[in-house]
Amino acid sequence: MTEASETAAPSKWTPGMPSPNPAGRPKGIIDKRQKLQAAFADDAVAIAKVVTAKALEGDMQAANIALARIAPPIRAQAERVQFELSDDAPLSEQARQILIAVSEGKLDADTARILIGCIQSVAGIRAVEDLESRIITLEAKQI
């Protein structure tokens, strides 16, 4: 044990015992985050002016901060694609249709990967549902 842990007062609360504060945190208690926000709120305009001035002087870090607040980075968006996908076909056939769409240039590889991942998720959900129904059937037979 370290010196700090040897000299620290023993905790009054131990796991499993009732909460020493069952009503929860009292209303109006200000936590550290709220104190920081309040401190920065008082000087927010001045801080923004300093960052803007530094950005205009050519400070790239200040420019990045300012631009991130003014115009957040644009997220990549996939183009809309159209190809045949038989929703009543088995999942393996749907995956094959996606691969054919990639090979024909109707679908990009990244979108295909996402779609096949979605098919895998559906397959996993179906497997869980199937197991659940089998368990229910087995338990019903045992009664």
VENJOUR-V432971 format. One record per backbone hydrogen bond with DSSP energy under -0.5 kcal/mol. NH is the residue of the N-H (numbers start at 1). CO is the residue of the C=O. Records with the same first field share a line. If there is no record, write none. Layout:
# VENJOUR-V432971
NH->CO, CO
This chain:
# VENJOUR-V432971
6->2
7->3
8->4
17->14
22->19
24->21
29->26
31->29
35->31
36->32
37->33
38->34
39->35
40->36
41->37
42->38
43->39
44->40, 41
47->43
48->44
49->45
50->46
51->47
52->48
53->49
54->50
55->51
56->52
57->53
58->54, 55
59->54
60->58
63->59
64->60
65->61
66->62
67->63
68->64
69->65, 66
70->66
71->67
87->85
89->86
94->90
95->91
96->92
97->93
98->94
99->95
100->96
101->97
102->98
103->99
104->100
105->102
106->101
107->101
112->108
113->109
114->110
115->111
116->112
117->113
118->114
119->115
120->116
121->117
122->118
123->119
124->120
125->121
126->122
127->123
128->124
129->125
130->126
131->127
132->128
133->129
134->130
135->131
136->132
137->133
138->134
139->135
140->136
141->137
142->138
143->139
